Amino acid sequence: MQTLVRGSYVIKRHFQNSHHITESNEVIDRQVKIYFDELNSTINLQVEEEKSWKCIT
């Protein structure tokens, strides 16, 4: 499957989890990629979520 991409946008949001489910502070790094498919005239969203842990010293 070939996708014709006109533009790609990367949005990075850094935020701390305020609920404190675990003993560590969870820092979620989310990347949202927006693709415009010119062939089908549709917009595709891809969300990549990476979770890293910050130790409390």
PDBQT receptor file of N, H, CA, C and O in Angstrom, charges set to zero:
ATOM      1  N   MET A   1       0.845  -1.200   0.000  1.00  0.00    +0.000 N 
ATOM      2  CA  MET A   1       0.000   0.000   0.000  1.00  0.00    +0.000 C 
ATOM      3  C   MET A   1       0.881   1.251   0.000  1.00  0.00    +0.000 C 
ATOM      4  O   MET A   1       1.700   1.446   0.898  1.00  0.00    +0.000 OA
ATOM      5  N   GLN A   2       0.704   2.075  -0.994  1.00  0.00    +0.000 N 
ATOM      6  H   GLN A   2       0.038   1.917  -1.723  1.00  0.00    +0.000 HD
ATOM      7  CA  GLN A   2       1.458   3.316  -1.070  1.00  0.00    +0.000 C 
ATOM      8  C   GLN A   2       0.581   4.474  -0.608  1.00  0.00    +0.000 C 
ATOM      9  O   GLN A   2      -0.587   4.580  -0.983  1.00  0.00    +0.000 OA
ATOM     10  N   THR A   3       1.163   5.326   0.203  1.00  0.00    +0.000 N 
ATOM     11  H   THR A   3       2.111   5.239   0.508  1.00  0.00    +0.000 HD
ATOM     12  CA  THR A   3       0.432   6.481   0.709  1.00  0.00    +0.000 C 
ATOM     13  C   THR A   3       1.140   7.749   0.269  1.00  0.00    +0.000 C 
ATOM     14  O   THR A   3       2.333   7.926   0.513  1.00  0.00    +0.000 OA
ATOM     15  N   LEU A   4       0.402   8.619  -0.372  1.00  0.00    +0.000 N 
ATOM     16  H   LEU A   4      -0.568   8.476  -0.570  1.00  0.00    +0.000 HD
ATOM     17  CA  LEU A   4       0.961   9.891  -0.808  1.00  0.00    +0.000 C 
ATOM     18  C   LEU A   4       0.839  10.895   0.333  1.00  0.00    +0.000 C 
ATOM     19  O   LEU A   4      -0.262  11.267   0.739  1.00  0.00    +0.000 OA
ATOM     20  N   VAL A   5       1.976  11.320   0.836  1.00  0.00    +0.000 N 
ATOM     21  H   VAL A   5       2.871  11.018   0.506  1.00  0.00    +0.000 HD
ATOM     22  CA  VAL A   5       1.992  12.197   1.999  1.00  0.00    +0.000 C 
ATOM     23  C   VAL A   5       2.359  13.605   1.558  1.00  0.00    +0.000 C 
ATOM     24  O   VAL A   5       3.428  13.830   0.990  1.00  0.00    +0.000 OA
ATOM     25  N   ARG A   6       1.471  14.541   1.822  1.00  0.00    +0.000 N 
ATOM     26  H   ARG A   6       0.602  14.358   2.283  1.00  0.00    +0.000 HD
ATOM     27  CA  ARG A   6       1.756  15.937   1.484  1.00  0.00    +0.000 C 
ATOM     28  C   ARG A   6       2.569  16.596   2.591  1.00  0.00    +0.000 C 
ATOM     29  O   ARG A   6       3.526  17.318   2.313  1.00  0.00    +0.000 OA
ATOM     30  N   GLY A   7       2.197  16.353   3.834  1.00  0.00    +0.000 N 
ATOM     31  H   GLY A   7       1.419  15.766   4.060  1.00  0.00    +0.000 HD
ATOM     32  CA  GLY A   7       2.913  16.979   4.933  1.00  0.00    +0.000 C 
ATOM     33  C   GLY A   7       2.910  16.088   6.146  1.00  0.00    +0.000 C 
ATOM     34  O   GLY A   7       2.008  15.269   6.325  1.00  0.00    +0.000 OA
ATOM     35  N   SER A   8       3.913  16.243   6.979  1.00  0.00    +0.000 N 
ATOM     36  H   SER A   8       4.646  16.908   6.834  1.00  0.00    +0.000 HD
ATOM     37  CA  SER A   8       4.008  15.464   8.210  1.00  0.00    +0.000 C 
ATOM     38  C   SER A   8       4.275  16.421   9.361  1.00  0.00    +0.000 C 
ATOM     39  O   SER A   8       5.188  17.244   9.300  1.00  0.00    +0.000 OA
ATOM     40  N   TYR A   9       3.476  16.304  10.399  1.00  0.00    +0.000 N 
ATOM     41  H   TYR A   9       2.734  15.635  10.448  1.00  0.00    +0.000 HD
ATOM     42  CA  TYR A   9       3.605  17.180  11.550  1.00  0.00    +0.000 C 
ATOM     43  C   TYR A   9       3.834  16.328  12.793  1.00  0.00    +0.000 C 
ATOM     44  O   TYR A   9       3.161  15.319  13.004  1.00  0.00    +0.000 OA
ATOM     45  N   VAL A  10       4.779  16.744  13.597  1.00  0.00    +0.000 N 
ATOM     46  H   VAL A  10       5.326  17.564  13.426  1.00  0.00    +0.000 HD
ATOM     47  CA  VAL A  10       5.081  16.027  14.830  1.00  0.00    +0.000 C 
ATOM     48  C   VAL A  10       4.807  16.949  16.014  1.00  0.00    +0.000 C 
ATOM     49  O   VAL A  10       5.378  18.034  16.121  1.00  0.00    +0.000 OA
ATOM     50  N   ILE A  11       3.931  16.499  16.892  1.00  0.00    +0.000 N 
ATOM     51  H   ILE A  11       3.467  15.617  16.805  1.00  0.00    +0.000 HD
ATOM     52  CA  ILE A  11       3.587  17.279  18.079  1.00  0.00    +0.000 C 
ATOM     53  C   ILE A  11       4.052  16.500  19.302  1.00  0.00    +0.000 C 
ATOM     54  O   ILE A  11       3.606  15.378  19.542  1.00  0.00    +0.000 OA
ATOM     55  N   LYS A  12       4.946  17.102  20.067  1.00  0.00    +0.000 N 
ATOM     56  H   LYS A  12       5.308  18.014  19.871  1.00  0.00    +0.000 HD
ATOM     57  CA  LYS A  12       5.435  16.437  21.270  1.00  0.00    +0.000 C 
ATOM     58  C   LYS A  12       4.883  17.153  22.494  1.00  0.00    +0.000 C 
ATOM     59  O   LYS A  12       5.017  18.366  22.649  1.00  0.00    +0.000 OA
ATOM     60  N   ARG A  13       4.263  16.367  23.350  1.00  0.00    +0.000 N 
ATOM     61  H   ARG A  13       4.154  15.381  23.225  1.00  0.00    +0.000 HD
ATOM     62  CA  ARG A  13       3.726  16.937  24.581  1.00  0.00    +0.000 C 
ATOM     63  C   ARG A  13       4.362  16.218  25.761  1.00  0.00    +0.000 C 
ATOM     64  O   ARG A  13       4.363  14.990  25.838  1.00  0.00    +0.000 OA
ATOM     65  N   HIS A  14       4.897  17.005  26.669  1.00  0.00    +0.000 N 
ATOM     66  H   HIS A  14       4.897  18.003  26.606  1.00  0.00    +0.000 HD
ATOM     67  CA  HIS A  14       5.460  16.453  27.887  1.00  0.00    +0.000 C 
ATOM     68  C   HIS A  14       4.557  16.867  29.045  1.00  0.00    +0.000 C 
ATOM     69  O   HIS A  14       4.316  18.052  29.273  1.00  0.00    +0.000 OA
ATOM     70  N   PHE A  15       4.072  15.885  29.756  1.00  0.00    +0.000 N 
ATOM     71  H   PHE A  15       4.268  14.922  29.572  1.00  0.00    +0.000 HD
ATOM     72  CA  PHE A  15       3.274  16.217  30.927  1.00  0.00    +0.000 C 
ATOM     73  C   PHE A  15       3.461  15.148  31.981  1.00  0.00    +0.000 C 
ATOM     74  O   PHE A  15       3.810  14.008  31.672  1.00  0.00    +0.000 OA
ATOM     75  N   GLN A  16       3.225  15.523  33.229  1.00  0.00    +0.000 N 
ATOM     76  H   GLN A  16       2.941  16.449  33.479  1.00  0.00    +0.000 HD
ATOM     77  CA  GLN A  16       3.376  14.597  34.336  1.00  0.00    +0.000 C 
ATOM     78  C   GLN A  16       2.021  14.060  34.732  1.00  0.00    +0.000 C 
ATOM     79  O   GLN A  16       1.019  14.774  34.708  1.00  0.00    +0.000 OA
ATOM     80  N   ASN A  17       2.005  12.799  35.095  1.00  0.00    +0.000 N 
ATOM     81  H   ASN A  17       2.820  12.219  35.114  1.00  0.00    +0.000 HD
ATOM     82  CA  ASN A  17       0.763  12.191  35.547  1.00  0.00    +0.000 C 
ATOM     83  C   ASN A  17       0.464  12.689  36.950  1.00  0.00    +0.000 C 
ATOM     84  O   ASN A  17       1.268  12.506  37.864  1.00  0.00    +0.000 OA
ATOM     85  N   SER A  18      -0.685  13.315  37.121  1.00  0.00    +0.000 N 
ATOM     86  H   SER A  18      -1.338  13.463  36.378  1.00  0.00    +0.000 HD
ATOM     87  CA  SER A  18      -1.012  13.927  38.405  1.00  0.00    +0.000 C 
ATOM     88  C   SER A  18      -1.723  12.961  39.342  1.00  0.00    +0.000 C 
ATOM     89  O   SER A  18      -1.975  13.294  40.500  1.00  0.00    +0.000 OA
ATOM     90  N   HIS A  19      -2.047  11.778  38.858  1.00  0.00    +0.000 N 
ATOM     91  H   HIS A  19      -1.842  11.507  37.917  1.00  0.00    +0.000 HD
ATOM     92  CA  HIS A  19      -2.800  10.844  39.692  1.00  0.00    +0.000 C 
ATOM     93  C   HIS A  19      -1.887  10.023  40.593  1.00  0.00    +0.000 C 
ATOM     94  O   HIS A  19      -2.328   9.524  41.628  1.00  0.00    +0.000 OA
ATOM     95  N   HIS A  20      -0.629   9.878  40.215  1.00  0.00    +0.000 N 
ATOM     96  H   HIS A  20      -0.271  10.284  39.375  1.00  0.00    +0.000 HD
ATOM     97  CA  HIS A  20       0.355   9.129  40.998  1.00  0.00    +0.000 C 
ATOM     98  C   HIS A  20      -0.146   7.718  41.294  1.00  0.00    +0.000 C 
ATOM     99  O   HIS A  20      -0.323   7.335  42.450  1.00  0.00    +0.000 OA
ATOM    100  N   ILE A  21      -0.369   6.958  40.230  1.00  0.00    +0.000 N 
ATOM    101  H   ILE A  21      -0.225   7.269  39.290  1.00  0.00    +0.000 HD
ATOM    102  CA  ILE A  21      -0.854   5.589  40.392  1.00  0.00    +0.000 C 
ATOM    103  C   ILE A  21       0.231   4.716  41.024  1.00  0.00    +0.000 C 
ATOM    104  O   ILE A  21      -0.066   3.843  41.840  1.00  0.00    +0.000 OA
ATOM    105  N   THR A  22       1.474   4.952  40.646  1.00  0.00    +0.000 N 
ATOM    106  H   THR A  22       1.715   5.661  39.984  1.00  0.00    +0.000 HD
ATOM    107  CA  THR A  22       2.572   4.177  41.206  1.00  0.00    +0.000 C 
ATOM    108  C   THR A  22       3.435   5.084  42.071  1.00  0.00    +0.000 C 
ATOM    109  O   THR A  22       3.154   6.272  42.229  1.00  0.00    +0.000 OA
ATOM    110  N   GLU A  23       4.490   4.500  42.627  1.00  0.00    +0.000 N 
ATOM    111  H   GLU A  23       4.719   3.535  42.499  1.00  0.00    +0.000 HD
ATOM    112  CA  GLU A  23       5.354   5.273  43.516  1.00  0.00    +0.000 C 
ATOM    113  C   GLU A  23       6.226   6.248  42.740  1.00  0.00    +0.000 C 
ATOM    114  O   GLU A  23       6.708   7.236  43.294  1.00  0.00    +0.000 OA
ATOM    115  N   SER A  24       6.424   5.973  41.471  1.00  0.00    +0.000 N 
ATOM    116  H   SER A  24       6.032   5.170  41.021  1.00  0.00    +0.000 HD
ATOM    117  CA  SER A  24       7.261   6.842  40.650  1.00  0.00    +0.000 C 
ATOM    118  C   SER A  24       6.397   7.845  39.904  1.00  0.00    +0.000 C 
ATOM    119  O   SER A  24       5.200   7.633  39.710  1.00  0.00    +0.000 OA
ATOM    120  N   ASN A  25       7.015   8.930  39.495  1.00  0.00    +0.000 N 
ATOM    121  H   ASN A  25       7.987   9.102  39.653  1.00  0.00    +0.000 HD
ATOM    122  CA  ASN A  25       6.321   9.911  38.669  1.00  0.00    +0.000 C 
ATOM    123  C   ASN A  25       6.409   9.468  37.218  1.00  0.00    +0.000 C 
ATOM    124  O   ASN A  25       7.496   9.275  36.674  1.00  0.00    +0.000 OA
ATOM    125  N   GLU A  26       5.253   9.312  36.609  1.00  0.00    +0.000 N 
ATOM    126  H   GLU A  26       4.370   9.468  37.051  1.00  0.00    +0.000 HD
ATOM    127  CA  GLU A  26       5.218   8.825  35.238  1.00  0.00    +0.000 C 
ATOM    128  C   GLU A  26       5.251  10.001  34.270  1.00  0.00    +0.000 C 
ATOM    129  O   GLU A  26       4.408  10.896  34.328  1.00  0.00    +0.000 OA
ATOM    130  N   VAL A  27       6.231   9.983  33.389  1.00  0.00    +0.000 N 
ATOM    131  H   VAL A  27       6.916   9.256  33.342  1.00  0.00    +0.000 HD
ATOM    132  CA  VAL A  27       6.358  11.022  32.375  1.00  0.00    +0.000 C 
ATOM    133  C   VAL A  27       6.015  10.394  31.029  1.00  0.00    +0.000 C 
ATOM    134  O   VAL A  27       6.688   9.469  30.576  1.00  0.00    +0.000 OA
ATOM    135  N   ILE A  28       4.979  10.899  30.406  1.00  0.00    +0.000 N 
ATOM    136  H   ILE A  28       4.433  11.652  30.775  1.00  0.00    +0.000 HD
ATOM    137  CA  ILE A  28       4.512  10.336  29.148  1.00  0.00    +0.000 C 
ATOM    138  C   ILE A  28       4.936  11.260  28.007  1.00  0.00    +0.000 C 
ATOM    139  O   ILE A  28       4.653  12.458  28.014  1.00  0.00    +0.000 OA
ATOM    140  N   ASP A  29       5.617  10.673  27.034  1.00  0.00    +0.000 N 
ATOM    141  H   ASP A  29       5.846   9.699  27.028  1.00  0.00    +0.000 HD
ATOM    142  CA  ASP A  29       6.046  11.420  25.854  1.00  0.00    +0.000 C 
ATOM    143  C   ASP A  29       5.225  10.922  24.680  1.00  0.00    +0.000 C 
ATOM    144  O   ASP A  29       5.365   9.777  24.250  1.00  0.00    +0.000 OA
ATOM    145  N   ARG A  30       4.374  11.783  24.171  1.00  0.00    +0.000 N 
ATOM    146  H   ARG A  30       4.260  12.713  24.521  1.00  0.00    +0.000 HD
ATOM    147  CA  ARG A  30       3.479  11.378  23.096  1.00  0.00    +0.000 C 
ATOM    148  C   ARG A  30       3.845  12.109  21.812  1.00  0.00    +0.000 C 
ATOM    149  O   ARG A  30       4.037  13.325  21.810  1.00  0.00    +0.000 OA
ATOM    150  N   GLN A  31       3.937  11.362  20.731  1.00  0.00    +0.000 N 
ATOM    151  H   GLN A  31       3.781  10.374  20.733  1.00  0.00    +0.000 HD
ATOM    152  CA  GLN A  31       4.172  11.966  19.425  1.00  0.00    +0.000 C 
ATOM    153  C   GLN A  31       2.969  11.686  18.541  1.00  0.00    +0.000 C 
ATOM    154  O   GLN A  31       2.595  10.534  18.322  1.00  0.00    +0.000 OA
ATOM    155  N   VAL A  32       2.371  12.752  18.040  1.00  0.00    +0.000 N 
ATOM    156  H   VAL A  32       2.675  13.688  18.218  1.00  0.00    +0.000 HD
ATOM    157  CA  VAL A  32       1.214  12.612  17.158  1.00  0.00    +0.000 C 
ATOM    158  C   VAL A  32       1.641  13.023  15.750  1.00  0.00    +0.000 C 
ATOM    159  O   VAL A  32       2.044  14.163  15.521  1.00  0.00    +0.000 OA
ATOM    160  N   LYS A  33       1.548  12.093  14.825  1.00  0.00    +0.000 N 
ATOM    161  H   LYS A  33       1.220  11.166  15.012  1.00  0.00    +0.000 HD
ATOM    162  CA  LYS A  33       1.938  12.379  13.447  1.00  0.00    +0.000 C 
ATOM    163  C   LYS A  33       0.681  12.466  12.591  1.00  0.00    +0.000 C 
ATOM    164  O   LYS A  33      -0.172  11.579  12.621  1.00  0.00    +0.000 OA
ATOM    165  N   ILE A  34       0.583  13.550  11.827  1.00  0.00    +0.000 N 
ATOM    166  H   ILE A  34       1.276  14.270  11.803  1.00  0.00    +0.000 HD
ATOM    167  CA  ILE A  34      -0.581  13.788  10.980  1.00  0.00    +0.000 C 
ATOM    168  C   ILE A  34      -0.159  13.636   9.517  1.00  0.00    +0.000 C 
ATOM    169  O   ILE A  34       0.738  14.332   9.042  1.00  0.00    +0.000 OA
ATOM    170  N   TYR A  35      -0.812  12.728   8.822  1.00  0.00    +0.000 N 
ATOM    171  H   TYR A  35      -1.542  12.163   9.208  1.00  0.00    +0.000 HD
ATOM    172  CA  TYR A  35      -0.515  12.519   7.404  1.00  0.00    +0.000 C 
ATOM    173  C   TYR A  35      -1.748  12.858   6.572  1.00  0.00    +0.000 C 
ATOM    174  O   TYR A  35      -2.868  12.478   6.913  1.00  0.00    +0.000 OA
ATOM    175  N   PHE A  36      -1.524  13.575   5.480  1.00  0.00    +0.000 N 
ATOM    176  H   PHE A  36      -0.614  13.883   5.203  1.00  0.00    +0.000 HD
ATOM    177  CA  PHE A  36      -2.616  13.888   4.561  1.00  0.00    +0.000 C 
ATOM    178  C   PHE A  36      -2.486  13.001   3.335  1.00  0.00    +0.000 C 
ATOM    179  O   PHE A  36      -1.503  13.085   2.599  1.00  0.00    +0.000 OA
ATOM    180  N   ASP A  37      -3.486  12.149   3.118  1.00  0.00    +0.000 N 
ATOM    181  H   ASP A  37      -4.284  12.081   3.716  1.00  0.00    +0.000 HD
ATOM    182  CA  ASP A  37      -3.480  11.248   1.968  1.00  0.00    +0.000 C 
ATOM    183  C   ASP A  37      -4.192  11.945   0.815  1.00  0.00    +0.000 C 
ATOM    184  O   ASP A  37      -5.416  12.073   0.807  1.00  0.00    +0.000 OA
ATOM    185  N   GLU A  38      -3.406  12.390  -0.154  1.00  0.00    +0.000 N 
ATOM    186  H   GLU A  38      -2.411  12.286  -0.148  1.00  0.00    +0.000 HD
ATOM    187  CA  GLU A  38      -3.976  13.162  -1.263  1.00  0.00    +0.000 C 
ATOM    188  C   GLU A  38      -4.768  12.276  -2.218  1.00  0.00    +0.000 C 
ATOM    189  O   GLU A  38      -5.677  12.744  -2.903  1.00  0.00    +0.000 OA
ATOM    190  N   LEU A  39      -4.416  10.997  -2.259  1.00  0.00    +0.000 N 
ATOM    191  H   LEU A  39      -3.677  10.617  -1.703  1.00  0.00    +0.000 HD
ATOM    192  CA  LEU A  39      -5.094  10.081  -3.165  1.00  0.00    +0.000 C 
ATOM    193  C   LEU A  39      -6.528   9.810  -2.700  1.00  0.00    +0.000 C 
ATOM    194  O   LEU A  39      -7.459   9.792  -3.506  1.00  0.00    +0.000 OA
ATOM    195  N   ASN A  40      -6.690   9.601  -1.403  1.00  0.00    +0.000 N 
ATOM    196  H   ASN A  40      -5.934   9.616  -0.748  1.00  0.00    +0.000 HD
ATOM    197  CA  ASN A  40      -8.013   9.298  -0.854  1.00  0.00    +0.000 C 
ATOM    198  C   ASN A  40      -8.658  10.501  -0.180  1.00  0.00    +0.000 C 
ATOM    199  O   ASN A  40      -9.789  10.415   0.300  1.00  0.00    +0.000 OA
ATOM    200  N   SER A  41      -7.940  11.626  -0.143  1.00  0.00    +0.000 N 
ATOM    201  H   SER A  41      -7.022  11.696  -0.533  1.00  0.00    +0.000 HD
ATOM    202  CA  SER A  41      -8.416  12.843   0.526  1.00  0.00    +0.000 C 
ATOM    203  C   SER A  41      -8.798  12.574   1.973  1.00  0.00    +0.000 C 
ATOM    204  O   SER A  41      -9.842  13.013   2.455  1.00  0.00    +0.000 OA
ATOM    205  N   THR A  42      -7.925  11.841   2.651  1.00  0.00    +0.000 N 
ATOM    206  H   THR A  42      -7.077  11.484   2.259  1.00  0.00    +0.000 HD
ATOM    207  CA  THR A  42      -8.166  11.545   4.061  1.00  0.00    +0.000 C 
ATOM    208  C   THR A  42      -6.961  11.980   4.873  1.00  0.00    +0.000 C 
ATOM    209  O   THR A  42      -5.863  12.154   4.344  1.00  0.00    +0.000 OA
ATOM    210  N   ILE A  43      -7.183  12.149   6.154  1.00  0.00    +0.000 N 
ATOM    211  H   ILE A  43      -8.075  12.007   6.584  1.00  0.00    +0.000 HD
ATOM    212  CA  ILE A  43      -6.113  12.519   7.079  1.00  0.00    +0.000 C 
ATOM    213  C   ILE A  43      -5.899  11.365   8.045  1.00  0.00    +0.000 C 
ATOM    214  O   ILE A  43      -6.833  10.904   8.701  1.00  0.00    +0.000 OA
ATOM    215  N   ASN A  44      -4.655  10.907   8.123  1.00  0.00    +0.000 N 
ATOM    216  H   ASN A  44      -3.896  11.282   7.590  1.00  0.00    +0.000 HD
ATOM    217  CA  ASN A  44      -4.328   9.782   8.990  1.00  0.00    +0.000 C 
ATOM    218  C   ASN A  44      -3.580  10.278  10.216  1.00  0.00    +0.000 C 
ATOM    219  O   ASN A  44      -2.673  11.104  10.113  1.00  0.00    +0.000 OA
ATOM    220  N   LEU A  45      -3.966   9.767  11.371  1.00  0.00    +0.000 N 
ATOM    221  H   LEU A  45      -4.703   9.096  11.455  1.00  0.00    +0.000 HD
ATOM    222  CA  LEU A  45      -3.303  10.119  12.619  1.00  0.00    +0.000 C 
ATOM    223  C   LEU A  45      -2.568   8.905  13.157  1.00  0.00    +0.000 C 
ATOM    224  O   LEU A  45      -3.119   7.806  13.217  1.00  0.00    +0.000 OA
ATOM    225  N   GLN A  46      -1.324   9.113  13.543  1.00  0.00    +0.000 N 
ATOM    226  H   GLN A  46      -0.876  10.006  13.494  1.00  0.00    +0.000 HD
ATOM    227  CA  GLN A  46      -0.557   8.061  14.194  1.00  0.00    +0.000 C 
ATOM    228  C   GLN A  46      -0.064   8.585  15.526  1.00  0.00    +0.000 C 
ATOM    229  O   GLN A  46       0.579   9.632  15.599  1.00  0.00    +0.000 OA
ATOM    230  N   VAL A  47      -0.372   7.846  16.577  1.00  0.00    +0.000 N 
ATOM    231  H   VAL A  47      -0.894   6.995  16.517  1.00  0.00    +0.000 HD
ATOM    232  CA  VAL A  47       0.039   8.250  17.921  1.00  0.00    +0.000 C 
ATOM    233  C   VAL A  47       1.072   7.258  18.425  1.00  0.00    +0.000 C 
ATOM    234  O   VAL A  47       0.806   6.062  18.545  1.00  0.00    +0.000 OA
ATOM    235  N   GLU A  48       2.249   7.775  18.715  1.00  0.00    +0.000 N 
ATOM    236  H   GLU A  48       2.465   8.746  18.617  1.00  0.00    +0.000 HD
ATOM    237  CA  GLU A  48       3.300   6.944  19.290  1.00  0.00    +0.000 C 
ATOM    238  C   GLU A  48       3.504   7.390  20.727  1.00  0.00    +0.000 C 
ATOM    239  O   GLU A  48       3.787   8.556  20.999  1.00  0.00    +0.000 OA
ATOM    240  N   GLU A  49       3.357   6.448  21.632  1.00  0.00    +0.000 N 
ATOM    241  H   GLU A  49       3.127   5.500  21.411  1.00  0.00    +0.000 HD
ATOM    242  CA  GLU A  49       3.443   6.794  23.052  1.00  0.00    +0.000 C 
ATOM    243  C   GLU A  49       4.618   6.071  23.676  1.00  0.00    +0.000 C 
ATOM    244  O   GLU A  49       4.724   4.847  23.611  1.00  0.00    +0.000 OA
ATOM    245  N   GLU A  50       5.498   6.850  24.283  1.00  0.00    +0.000 N 
ATOM    246  H   GLU A  50       5.412   7.845  24.336  1.00  0.00    +0.000 HD
ATOM    247  CA  GLU A  50       6.642   6.277  24.978  1.00  0.00    +0.000 C 
ATOM    248  C   GLU A  50       6.548   6.657  26.443  1.00  0.00    +0.000 C 
ATOM    249  O   GLU A  50       6.311   7.815  26.788  1.00  0.00    +0.000 OA
ATOM    250  N   LYS A  51       6.738   5.665  27.295  1.00  0.00    +0.000 N 
ATOM    251  H   LYS A  51       6.931   4.725  27.015  1.00  0.00    +0.000 HD
ATOM    252  CA  LYS A  51       6.669   5.927  28.732  1.00  0.00    +0.000 C 
ATOM    253  C   LYS A  51       8.060   5.756  29.331  1.00  0.00    +0.000 C 
ATOM    254  O   LYS A  51       8.701   4.719  29.160  1.00  0.00    +0.000 OA
ATOM    255  N   SER A  52       8.503   6.761  30.018  1.00  0.00    +0.000 N 
ATOM    256  H   SER A  52       7.982   7.603  30.157  1.00  0.00    +0.000 HD
ATOM    257  CA  SER A  52       9.782   6.685  30.704  1.00  0.00    +0.000 C 
ATOM    258  C   SER A  52       9.553   6.949  32.190  1.00  0.00    +0.000 C 
ATOM    259  O   SER A  52       8.588   7.609  32.576  1.00  0.00    +0.000 OA
ATOM    260  N   TRP A  53      10.439   6.431  32.998  1.00  0.00    +0.000 N 
ATOM    261  H   TRP A  53      11.223   5.895  32.684  1.00  0.00    +0.000 HD
ATOM    262  CA  TRP A  53      10.264   6.542  34.442  1.00  0.00    +0.000 C 
ATOM    263  C   TRP A  53      11.354   7.432  35.020  1.00  0.00    +0.000 C 
ATOM    264  O   TRP A  53      12.534   7.282  34.703  1.00  0.00    +0.000 OA
ATOM    265  N   LYS A  54      10.943   8.347  35.860  1.00  0.00    +0.000 N 
ATOM    266  H   LYS A  54       9.985   8.469  36.118  1.00  0.00    +0.000 HD
ATOM    267  CA  LYS A  54      11.879   9.252  36.523  1.00  0.00    +0.000 C 
ATOM    268  C   LYS A  54      12.016   8.824  37.976  1.00  0.00    +0.000 C 
ATOM    269  O   LYS A  54      11.039   8.791  38.724  1.00  0.00    +0.000 OA
ATOM    270  N   CYS A  55      13.227   8.503  38.356  1.00  0.00    +0.000 N 
ATOM    271  H   CYS A  55      14.020   8.530  37.748  1.00  0.00    +0.000 HD
ATOM    272  CA  CYS A  55      13.447   8.000  39.712  1.00  0.00    +0.000 C 
ATOM    273  C   CYS A  55      13.470   9.154  40.707  1.00  0.00    +0.000 C 
ATOM    274  O   CYS A  55      13.934  10.252  40.400  1.00  0.00    +0.000 OA
ATOM    275  N   ILE A  56      12.960   8.882  41.898  1.00  0.00    +0.000 N 
ATOM    276  H   ILE A  56      12.582   7.990  42.147  1.00  0.00    +0.000 HD
ATOM    277  CA  ILE A  56      12.964   9.872  42.977  1.00  0.00    +0.000 C 
ATOM    278  C   ILE A  56      14.152   9.574  43.879  1.00  0.00    +0.000 C 
ATOM    279  O   ILE A  56      14.248   8.493  44.461  1.00  0.00    +0.000 OA
ATOM    280  N   THR A  57      15.060  10.549  43.989  1.00  0.00    +0.000 N 
ATOM    281  H   THR A  57      14.982  11.427  43.517  1.00  0.00    +0.000 HD
ATOM    282  CA  THR A  57      16.240  10.340  44.821  1.00  0.00    +0.000 C 
ATOM    283  C   THR A  57      16.177  11.214  46.043  1.00  0.00    +0.000 C 
ATOM    284  O   THR A  57      17.085  11.182  46.873  1.00  0.00    +0.000 OA
TER     285      THR A  57
